[in-house]
């Protein structure tokens, strides 16, 4: 027999509930990098490049896109950032968010309100050794659920940070050397568990180019992307000036080429190919 009990909720509660269920919106995280809805929940992104700080900057850019208001092109979703490289400067992130909000035509009070709201969507977990890192990763499912299913993106920068220090300990303790690939698989295993895969999120992490092989291409070829970044060989400065840093970005799914684009760093602002400043 069907229950006759009615469920009441406020308009704000309904908006919050519906907003938390629109996981497909993560496909719009960055159309310049993932065009035509290539990116979907449950997928994994691996960022690699000769300059580790550049991969960190790209991750910061995706975090900005995730937490910014929908009204100015963001996704208004929660993001979790697991920080081992300590490249993220919160005042730089806040400045970048404020710059984007200004371009959206908001007034001063609206900018401050939207900035606070955006930063409330971001959770930062700082780690200083691999024990703390693994603890963060194991606690992720509970943390994500505590945010009422509004988390769209989890970024780890970088799961490989403590390899050298852990390697020294392992060699001294066991007289054996653990390969980079095996070490990375152990570190990432909580992120790739079946419990995490049931959640409606995208996972992203950075790797240095000293890892000769793509981890995701070898282990997750059907549900992952590898993003390679390198300085553009012939950077055009006609649109943005002569002092800009220009980079090529190549996207692979597994071992298959998918897409290529480029971006410039203009006064620390990331501008994609075809995007006006």
Secondary structure, DSSP 8 states (H G I E B T S, - for coil): ----------HHHHHHHHHHT-GGGGGGS-TTTS-TT---TT-EEEEEES-HHHHHHHHHHHHHHHHS-GGGT----EEEEEESS----HHHHHHHHHHHHHHTT--HHHHHHHHHHHHHTEEEEE-SSHHHHHHHHHHHHHHHHHTTT-EEEEEEE-TTTTHHHHHHHHHHHHS----HHHHHHHHHTTTTSHHHHTSS-EEEEEEETTS-S-HHHHH-TTSEEEEEEEE-TT---TTT-SS-EEEEEEEEETTEEEEEEEEEEETTEEEETT---
